[in-house]
Amino acid sequence: MNDISQIAKTVSELAAPGMKPKELLRAVRHHHPLPSKKQVTRAAFYAVIMHADHGDQRAKDLHNVAITTRNTLESGAVRDA
């Protein structure tokens, strides 16, 4: 199993503003094929925490991706937060 910090690093490198959750999940799974969607989502939040200390826009962008991914069902429908 992949370490969450490794997945978080990958999420941080691949996440881009406006990126859809499925696109990010697909990109992350290209590098880490074993983690579940839930594990990738946790890694996205971990990436936010890693970048929060810097106070940069990257933390806000990662947070938006993590929230959107968490609130998106596997089918792609958005559920209420």
Secondary structure, 3 states (H helix, E strand, C coil): CCCHHHHHHHHHHHCCCCCCHHHHHHHHHHHCCCCCHHHHHHHHHHHHHHHHCCCCHHHHHHHHHHHHHHCECCCCCECCC
